[in-house]
Amino acid sequence: METFDVAIVGGGPAGSTCAAFCAEAGLRTLVLEREKFPREKVCGDCINPASWPVLEKLELAEQIRNRPHGVLDAVEFIAMGGQKLRADLPRRDNGMISVKRSLFDHLLLERARTVGAEIREEATVIALDRTAAKNWKIDIVREAFAARIIVGADGRNSTVARLRNLLPRPERERVALQAHIPLPRDFGDRIVLQFLPEGYSGQAPVNDSELNLCLVGTPPTISSLRNWAEREFKLAAEQAWRKNHSRRRSPTCNTRIHSCSSRDVSRAIVDQSNRARGRLIAAVRVAAPTS
Ligand SMILES: Cc1cc2nc3c(=O)[nH]c(=O)nc-3n(C[C@H](O)[C@H](O)[C@H](O)COP(=O)(O)OP(=O)(O)OC[C@H]3O[C@@H](n4cnc5c(N)ncnc54)[C@H](O)[C@@H]3O)c2cc1C
């Protein structure tokens, strides 16, 4: 079985960024990603300006500026009654932009590969165990790897966190739908956050021709939000939507969960009981400003 210094589960922004930094630091790094990239993902596609220093460090900032993206100069809040409140965003080189996740995540994953991380796509992690040598044994279908450290960067329904009984307790159950639709004429360079009785909608142009449209509700309200969007944006009945799945939660154990360092980069979940014995499990994911 091949042994790595660090195995990262999930090749989204958190996993790829972590992998690039680990590989650049000379660690033998493996990324196991369930999907084949490029792929879209339910997201508003907006990049928080706080990400620019990380993107500069990854030597990706220029590439991202040269690819199709939206430049956003205002946020408009629309209340249920239709009242509008507009807040201007700073208009500068390192301001707020929007980029489709198929593009953004792919650039990050390729950067990790370029600097030496081994990337395995279509590799779904299904089991985790400790080996006699105190490494982690990580199983994907029909193959297994060993690593000294494992990083769970596999998103909100993290398999790593679930397998280690580290998922936080569920709070409110939300469901989201997302689509890229034709950009309405005169939409402008704005993000819209629109509050509706059943939930809310986020809208942002991602290039010259497409609008990112997100709907966030609860399992009982999501279909009426979709009906609202079909009317509001005159969408065809066959409009395709991406959906994020409800959380599948198992009960949490007594593990203490620590949020560490910058909120917008990562959250590390440390298994204190393992750490006391000199072992560390880190579950890292990019924290969402909006989710
Ligand atoms: C409706 C909505 C709108 C949002 N809008 C924004 C926004 O505008 N701006 C913003 O910054 N954030 C936004 N977010 C939040 C953002 O999407 C997340 O913060 C971000 O995707 C987290 O990145 P990540 O790398 O931690 O996880 P993810 O992007 O979820 O990546 C996890 C990766 O792990 C892989 N994976 C999962 N399970 C396994 C497994 N068992 N084995 C191997 N691989 C696995 C997945 O395929 C995926 O590629 C939004 C979220 C939602 C729901």
The ligand as a Tripos MOL2 file, in Angstrom:
@<TRIPOS>MOLECULE
LIG
   53    58     1     0     0
SMALL
NO_CHARGES

@<TRIPOS>ATOM
      1 C1        -26.4600   28.0820   -2.1620 C.3       1 LIG1
      2 C2        -25.0250   28.3230   -1.7920 C.ar      1 LIG1
      3 C3        -24.3980   29.4960   -2.2250 C.ar      1 LIG1
      4 C4        -23.0620   29.7300   -1.8890 C.ar      1 LIG1
      5 N1        -22.4590   30.8730   -2.3480 N.ar      1 LIG1
      6 C5        -21.1670   31.1270   -2.0540 C.ar      1 LIG1
      7 C6        -20.5010   32.2680   -2.6010 C.ar      1 LIG1
      8 O1        -21.0670   33.0390   -3.3840 O.2       1 LIG1
      9 N2        -19.2140   32.4710   -2.2470 N.ar      1 LIG1
     10 C7        -18.5490   31.6280   -1.3940 C.ar      1 LIG1
     11 O2        -17.3800   31.8750   -1.0920 O.2       1 LIG1
     12 N3        -19.1530   30.5230   -0.8970 N.ar      1 LIG1
     13 C8        -20.4350   30.2510   -1.2140 C.ar      1 LIG1
     14 N4        -21.0360   29.1060   -0.7380 N.ar      1 LIG1
     15 C9        -20.2660   28.2010    0.1130 C.3       1 LIG1
     16 C10       -19.2590   27.4100   -0.7090 C.3       1 LIG1
     17 O3        -19.9270   26.6750   -1.7040 O.3       1 LIG1
     18 C11       -18.4890   26.4710    0.2390 C.3       1 LIG1
     19 O4        -17.9650   27.2380    1.3060 O.3       1 LIG1
     20 C12       -17.3330   25.8160   -0.4630 C.3       1 LIG1
     21 O5        -17.7590   25.0220   -1.5450 O.3       1 LIG1
     22 C13       -16.5940   24.9200    0.5220 C.3       1 LIG1
     23 O6        -15.4390   24.4520   -0.1330 O.3       1 LIG1
     24 P1        -14.7570   23.0930    0.3290 P.3       1 LIG1
     25 O7        -13.5410   22.9140   -0.5150 O.co2     1 LIG1
     26 O8        -14.6500   23.0730    1.7980 O.co2     1 LIG1
     27 O9        -15.8490   21.9770   -0.0060 O.3       1 LIG1
     28 P2        -16.5350   21.6310   -1.3650 P.3       1 LIG1
     29 O10       -16.4470   22.7380   -2.3440 O.co2     1 LIG1
     30 O11       -17.8660   21.1010   -0.9870 O.co2     1 LIG1
     31 O12       -15.6300   20.4550   -1.9200 O.3       1 LIG1
     32 C14       -15.6710   19.2020   -1.3300 C.3       1 LIG1
     33 C15       -15.1650   18.2080   -2.3600 C.3       1 LIG1
     34 O13       -15.0940   16.9430   -1.7180 O.3       1 LIG1
     35 C16       -15.5290   15.9560   -2.6140 C.3       1 LIG1
     36 N5        -15.9870   14.8060   -1.8190 N.ar      1 LIG1
     37 C17       -17.0920   14.7260   -1.0370 C.ar      1 LIG1
     38 N6        -17.1740   13.5270   -0.4420 N.ar      1 LIG1
     39 C18       -16.0920   12.8180   -0.8620 C.ar      1 LIG1
     40 C19       -15.6070   11.5040   -0.6040 C.ar      1 LIG1
     41 N7        -16.2620   10.6610    0.2180 N.pl3     1 LIG1
     42 N8        -14.4600   11.0970   -1.2130 N.ar      1 LIG1
     43 C20       -13.7800   11.9350   -2.0400 C.ar      1 LIG1
     44 N9        -14.1990   13.2040   -2.3130 N.ar      1 LIG1
     45 C21       -15.3320   13.6340   -1.7320 C.ar      1 LIG1
     46 C22       -16.6450   16.6260   -3.4130 C.3       1 LIG1
     47 O14       -16.8280   16.0040   -4.6630 O.3       1 LIG1
     48 C23       -16.1210   18.0580   -3.5350 C.3       1 LIG1
     49 O15       -15.4130   18.2720   -4.7450 O.3       1 LIG1
     50 C24       -22.3560   28.8150   -1.0810 C.ar      1 LIG1
     51 C25       -22.9810   27.6290   -0.6680 C.ar      1 LIG1
     52 C26       -24.2840   27.3770   -1.0290 C.ar      1 LIG1
     53 C27       -24.9390   26.0960   -0.5860 C.3       1 LIG1
@<TRIPOS>BOND
     1     1     2 1
     2     2     3 ar
     3     2    52 ar
     4     3     4 ar
     5     4     5 ar
     6     4    50 ar
     7     5     6 ar
     8     6     7 ar
     9     6    13 1
    10     7     8 2
    11     7     9 ar
    12     9    10 ar
    13    10    11 2
    14    10    12 ar
    15    12    13 ar
    16    13    14 ar
    17    14    15 1
    18    14    50 ar
    19    15    16 1
    20    16    17 1
    21    16    18 1
    22    18    19 1
    23    18    20 1
    24    20    21 1
    25    20    22 1
    26    22    23 1
    27    23    24 1
    28    24    25 2
    29    24    26 1
    30    24    27 1
    31    27    28 1
    32    28    29 2
    33    28    30 1
    34    28    31 1
    35    31    32 1
    36    32    33 1
    37    33    34 1
    38    33    48 1
    39    34    35 1
    40    35    36 1
    41    35    46 1
    42    36    37 ar
    43    36    45 ar
    44    37    38 ar
    45    38    39 ar
    46    39    40 ar
    47    39    45 ar
    48    40    41 1
    49    40    42 ar
    50    42    43 ar
    51    43    44 ar
    52    44    45 ar
    53    46    47 1
    54    46    48 1
    55    48    49 1
    56    50    51 ar
    57    51    52 ar
    58    52    53 1
@<TRIPOS>SUBSTRUCTURE
     1 LIG1         1 GROUP 0 **** ****
